[in-house]
Amino acid sequence: MNLIGLSCIFPVPDIRKTAEFYASRLGFRAVEYMECKELHICLYRDKTEIILLEADTDRIFPNRELYGYGYDAYLYTDNQELLEKEYSEKCVKIIRSLDVTDYSNREFVIEDSDGR
């Protein structure tokens, strides 16, 4: 038996606005489930899934604000340079440019439309 995936669950203040950001700027495909009891939008890119839920708040507090550090999601790619370039060209806010961390990972950090 193997675990075969993981989906991030993001409560957001405006589900369609966030879905549009992920689709137009981050390259995800949005699939709406707005007729369901628990309305949500699934975002897909390659083997990655993020599920958006309508939050009962106007503001999202990312992990770095709530806990002083950390990310809300950590996405993997086989070409960090190309992905960073793609996001830069789409005017995605890059918080930290591609670099090697003190724990030997190559990573860059972006911010989404909700501050995550």
Order of alpha helices (4+ residues) and beta strands (2+ residues): beta-alpha-beta-beta-beta-alpha-alpha-beta-beta
